[in-house]
Amino acid sequence: MSGAWSPNYFFIWDGNSSDNRETETSVKNRSQKPSTKLIARERIAILFGQAQRVYAEDPLLANRYVDLARRISMRQRVRIDHEFRRRFCHHCYAYLVPGRNMRVRVHRGNVVVTCITCKKHTRYHIGRTHDRKD
């Protein structure tokens, strides 16, 4: 009976297995300690510093550093600092250097950053400062 179907052909259930998702290790364990989050932020800062230093010689290596920094931030669930968030394209994740692979324009109260690698635009609003009258 080579072509015959039997009930045990596709699925074997022994009755002892449970469908408890808490015991499965499908999601990698992430540390919730504040010290690991601090280390992750330090490593992200180091990677962006290395990307800035190495970009002139090897732009692909700089993009790799950005990729590593993003992976660290996602795995440890740490936000990338504001100063680093505008240093890479959010569409193609390339490290951005003004005049080399990005264009910066000011248009109607927004800074428009164009990534020359992927031709996508990112707009940042310029907030007004509120002066107090004392």
Backbone bond lengths (Angstrom), bond angles and torsions (degrees), N, CA, C in turn:
res aa  C-N    CA-C-N  psi(-1)  N-CA   C-N-CA  omega(-1)  CA-C   N-CA-C  phi
1 M - - - 1.448 - - 1.514 110.13 -
2 S 1.281 117.24 68.95 1.450 120.00 -177.79 1.521 111.88 -75.21
3 G 1.303 118.73 -33.46 1.449 120.74 -177.72 1.518 113.60 -101.78
4 A 1.299 117.00 3.97 1.461 119.59 -176.83 1.524 110.47 -80.08
5 W 1.308 114.68 147.75 1.465 120.90 179.66 1.512 109.04 -94.87
6 S 1.328 114.91 137.03 1.454 118.97 174.87 1.518 108.23 -127.50
7 P 1.335 118.93 154.16 1.462 120.50 -177.65 1.515 113.71 -62.04
8 N 1.298 119.32 -25.96 1.461 122.88 -178.44 1.519 112.36 -92.99
9 Y 1.301 117.91 6.05 1.460 120.83 -175.92 1.526 111.93 -69.19
10 F 1.336 118.23 -42.95 1.446 121.37 -176.02 1.517 113.86 -98.75
11 F 1.321 117.95 -34.22 1.448 119.94 -170.35 1.520 110.05 -139.57
12 I 1.311 114.90 127.56 1.453 120.27 176.14 1.511 107.51 -116.86
13 W 1.311 116.77 119.94 1.468 121.57 -179.37 1.503 107.98 -117.01
14 D 1.334 115.83 124.65 1.456 119.25 -177.08 1.514 112.48 -94.74
15 G 1.317 119.01 -5.34 1.447 121.48 178.32 1.516 114.06 85.75
16 N 1.322 118.63 -13.72 1.463 122.15 -178.38 1.522 113.40 -97.72
17 S 1.299 117.75 -19.47 1.459 120.13 -178.01 1.520 110.05 -78.91
18 S 1.300 115.78 144.92 1.461 120.18 178.91 1.516 109.21 -120.11
19 D 1.294 115.63 161.34 1.461 120.67 -179.63 1.520 109.07 -102.20
20 N 1.309 117.12 50.07 1.460 121.50 -179.06 1.525 108.88 -90.38
21 R 1.317 117.27 113.36 1.463 121.72 -175.62 1.527 112.35 -73.27
22 E 1.323 118.23 -19.53 1.458 120.61 -178.53 1.519 111.84 -70.88
23 T 1.326 117.83 -27.95 1.455 120.19 -178.87 1.515 112.42 -85.33
24 E 1.323 117.34 -17.22 1.454 119.98 179.18 1.517 110.25 -74.90
25 T 1.319 115.54 150.07 1.462 120.85 179.66 1.519 109.90 -111.91
26 S 1.338 117.06 46.13 1.459 120.58 -179.83 1.525 111.60 -73.68
27 V 1.325 117.67 -28.34 1.453 121.87 177.74 1.519 107.45 -102.67
28 K 1.318 115.78 130.51 1.456 119.23 -179.41 1.521 110.37 -64.73
29 N 1.300 115.28 144.88 1.456 119.69 179.82 1.516 109.83 -69.49
30 R 1.312 115.64 132.66 1.452 121.22 178.25 1.512 107.95 -115.17
31 S 1.289 115.17 141.24 1.452 118.99 -179.65 1.517 109.69 -83.27
32 Q 1.308 116.81 140.70 1.452 121.74 179.64 1.521 111.92 -106.31
33 K 1.319 117.39 9.11 1.453 120.39 -177.93 1.522 110.02 -71.41
34 P 1.315 117.67 142.88 1.473 119.81 176.34 1.525 112.46 -63.88
35 S 1.334 117.22 -29.08 1.464 119.48 -178.86 1.522 111.10 -66.74
36 T 1.327 118.69 -37.06 1.460 119.98 178.80 1.525 110.93 -70.58
37 K 1.311 116.79 -33.43 1.470 119.23 176.77 1.521 110.48 -67.08
38 L 1.330 116.97 -37.70 1.461 121.13 177.11 1.522 110.57 -65.46
39 I 1.326 116.63 -42.27 1.466 120.97 177.87 1.528 109.94 -63.31
40 A 1.331 117.39 -39.94 1.467 121.03 178.91 1.524 110.84 -62.62
41 R 1.339 117.15 -43.80 1.476 119.68 177.95 1.523 111.33 -62.41
42 E 1.342 117.13 -40.18 1.465 120.82 178.53 1.524 110.76 -63.88
43 R 1.320 116.71 -42.54 1.469 119.93 -179.87 1.519 111.55 -66.30
44 I 1.325 116.89 -37.58 1.464 120.49 177.20 1.520 109.95 -62.90
45 A 1.321 117.19 -42.93 1.473 120.99 177.96 1.518 110.58 -63.33
46 I 1.322 117.27 -41.74 1.474 120.94 179.12 1.525 110.06 -63.42
47 L 1.335 117.48 -43.39 1.465 120.55 -178.96 1.521 112.04 -64.44
48 F 1.329 117.65 -39.22 1.463 119.02 177.32 1.527 111.21 -69.13
49 G 1.329 117.50 -34.37 1.462 120.23 174.80 1.517 111.80 -64.70
50 Q 1.332 116.55 -41.18 1.460 120.68 177.12 1.534 110.81 -66.14
51 A 1.325 116.73 -38.61 1.468 119.65 178.77 1.523 110.70 -62.98
52 Q 1.330 116.65 -40.45 1.462 120.22 178.44 1.525 111.04 -65.21
53 R 1.321 116.64 -39.60 1.460 121.39 -177.18 1.530 111.62 -70.72
54 V 1.323 117.11 -37.89 1.457 120.70 -171.21 1.536 113.17 -94.76
55 Y 1.328 118.70 -7.22 1.460 120.94 -173.77 1.528 113.16 -59.31
56 A 1.310 118.11 -38.74 1.471 120.53 -176.91 1.529 111.53 -63.05
57 E 1.334 117.07 -34.67 1.464 119.98 -178.46 1.518 112.81 -88.49
58 D 1.346 117.08 -39.79 1.457 120.38 -174.15 1.531 110.46 -146.26
59 P 1.338 118.07 92.19 1.465 120.40 -179.56 1.529 113.58 -62.78
60 L 1.322 117.98 -30.79 1.462 120.04 179.33 1.524 111.65 -67.40
61 L 1.322 116.96 -35.11 1.457 120.34 176.36 1.525 110.60 -68.15
62 A 1.328 116.91 -37.20 1.464 120.79 176.19 1.531 110.42 -63.17
63 N 1.327 117.25 -40.26 1.464 120.80 176.90 1.529 110.95 -65.23
64 R 1.321 116.73 -35.24 1.463 120.88 177.09 1.534 110.65 -64.96
65 Y 1.336 116.86 -39.49 1.462 120.17 177.78 1.523 111.01 -63.69
66 V 1.332 116.82 -38.76 1.468 120.67 176.50 1.522 109.96 -63.73
67 D 1.328 116.64 -41.53 1.455 120.46 178.55 1.528 111.30 -62.13
68 L 1.320 117.22 -43.15 1.462 120.89 178.26 1.523 111.29 -63.70
69 A 1.333 116.82 -41.17 1.461 120.33 179.37 1.531 110.51 -64.06
70 R 1.317 117.25 -40.81 1.469 120.76 177.43 1.519 110.96 -63.80
71 R 1.315 117.73 -41.53 1.466 120.93 179.79 1.520 111.34 -64.11
72 I 1.329 116.53 -40.66 1.464 119.90 177.55 1.526 109.59 -62.63
73 S 1.322 116.87 -44.35 1.467 119.26 -178.15 1.521 111.64 -65.87
74 M 1.317 117.41 -36.75 1.463 119.58 179.37 1.529 111.31 -72.47
75 R 1.314 116.82 -41.81 1.465 119.09 -177.51 1.520 111.70 -67.54
76 Q 1.336 116.92 -40.63 1.458 120.31 -178.89 1.521 112.65 -90.98
77 R 1.336 116.70 -0.06 1.465 123.14 -178.35 1.527 111.43 53.35
78 V 1.325 114.24 53.90 1.458 122.68 178.65 1.524 106.95 -118.41
79 R 1.320 116.67 135.03 1.463 119.39 177.10 1.522 110.17 -75.49
80 I 1.311 115.52 143.06 1.465 120.15 173.98 1.515 107.00 -76.20
81 D 1.327 116.28 134.69 1.454 121.12 -176.23 1.523 111.14 -59.82
82 H 1.328 114.59 154.81 1.466 121.80 -176.88 1.526 111.80 -58.31
83 E 1.318 117.58 -37.09 1.467 119.98 -178.55 1.522 112.31 -67.67
84 F 1.340 117.98 -25.77 1.459 121.35 -179.79 1.524 112.68 -93.88
85 R 1.326 117.29 -23.54 1.465 120.12 -175.84 1.522 112.87 -63.21
86 R 1.308 117.23 -31.13 1.463 120.16 -179.24 1.520 112.92 -89.66
87 R 1.306 117.74 5.91 1.458 121.17 -179.69 1.515 113.11 -95.72
88 F 1.323 117.70 -0.01 1.463 118.89 176.60 1.515 109.77 -139.16
89 C 1.334 115.44 153.24 1.456 121.96 179.79 1.524 108.22 -75.68
90 H 1.320 116.81 132.54 1.454 120.99 -178.76 1.523 112.47 -85.18
91 H 1.322 117.31 2.43 1.455 121.21 177.55 1.524 111.49 -104.35
92 C 1.336 117.25 -46.53 1.470 120.80 -178.84 1.523 112.25 -112.99
93 Y 1.328 117.84 -3.64 1.467 125.29 176.58 1.533 113.09 61.15
94 A 1.315 116.46 33.95 1.458 121.23 176.18 1.526 109.02 -87.52
95 Y 1.332 116.07 145.28 1.463 120.42 175.26 1.520 107.39 -70.95
96 L 1.329 117.64 130.70 1.461 121.80 -173.86 1.519 111.58 -103.75
97 V 1.319 114.64 133.73 1.462 122.60 175.43 1.527 106.97 -128.91
98 P 1.348 117.33 121.16 1.469 119.33 -178.49 1.530 111.37 -58.62
99 G 1.318 115.02 133.74 1.458 120.67 179.24 1.513 113.66 88.64
100 R 1.304 118.35 -20.92 1.456 121.62 179.48 1.528 111.21 -98.07
101 N 1.329 116.02 -60.46 1.460 118.87 -178.44 1.528 111.83 -131.91
102 M 1.334 116.43 19.10 1.453 119.63 175.05 1.514 110.54 -145.64
103 R 1.324 115.51 150.96 1.458 122.07 177.78 1.525 106.95 -120.30
104 V 1.332 116.85 135.54 1.464 121.75 -178.42 1.518 108.11 -118.49
105 R 1.322 115.27 126.78 1.453 121.46 177.93 1.526 108.45 -133.81
106 V 1.338 115.95 152.47 1.463 121.16 173.90 1.519 106.22 -110.29
107 H 1.345 116.30 126.10 1.455 121.39 -175.74 1.523 109.28 -143.46
108 R 1.326 116.53 112.95 1.472 123.84 175.47 1.527 112.97 51.53
109 G 1.294 116.34 49.87 1.460 120.36 175.60 1.513 114.46 81.14
110 N 1.314 118.08 8.93 1.459 122.57 177.79 1.521 109.60 -124.00
111 V 1.315 115.49 145.95 1.457 120.94 169.16 1.520 105.62 -93.03
112 V 1.316 116.54 121.02 1.458 121.63 -179.37 1.521 107.62 -105.36
113 V 1.330 116.03 115.95 1.464 122.51 179.42 1.519 107.10 -104.17
114 T 1.335 116.26 123.68 1.454 121.56 177.99 1.513 108.70 -109.74
115 C 1.319 116.50 122.13 1.458 121.72 175.01 1.518 107.32 -81.31
116 I 1.315 116.84 121.93 1.457 120.54 -178.12 1.527 110.49 -76.06
117 T 1.325 117.88 -22.00 1.458 121.73 179.17 1.524 111.44 -66.92
118 C 1.347 116.96 -48.88 1.467 119.87 -176.55 1.524 113.21 -111.88
119 K 1.336 118.35 -2.32 1.469 124.29 177.81 1.528 113.52 63.94
120 K 1.328 117.80 27.63 1.458 121.69 178.54 1.516 109.96 -100.20
121 H 1.338 116.07 152.11 1.453 122.96 -179.90 1.520 109.94 -106.55
122 T 1.321 115.97 141.79 1.456 122.49 171.61 1.509 107.16 -127.42
123 R 1.321 116.65 131.05 1.465 120.74 -177.52 1.509 109.94 -111.25
124 Y 1.320 115.59 133.45 1.461 122.65 175.69 1.517 107.56 -119.37
125 H 1.306 116.47 128.69 1.451 121.45 -179.49 1.528 109.76 -77.41
126 I 1.314 115.77 136.57 1.461 120.77 175.07 1.519 106.64 -92.03
127 G 1.303 116.07 111.97 1.460 119.98 -178.97 1.516 111.02 -80.07
128 R 1.309 115.32 145.51 1.463 119.77 177.85 1.505 109.70 -85.03
129 T 1.314 116.37 142.18 1.448 119.90 175.97 1.519 108.52 -86.51
130 H 1.295 115.68 139.43 1.457 120.75 -179.50 1.516 108.33 -96.51
131 D 1.304 115.46 112.88 1.457 120.21 178.38 1.529 109.62 -86.46
132 R 1.297 114.81 132.43 1.468 119.27 177.41 1.517 110.28 -84.67
133 K 1.295 114.11 144.32 1.463 119.00 174.85 1.522 107.57 -105.49
134 D 1.311 116.11 102.03 1.463 120.64 -178.79 1.501 112.10 -98.46
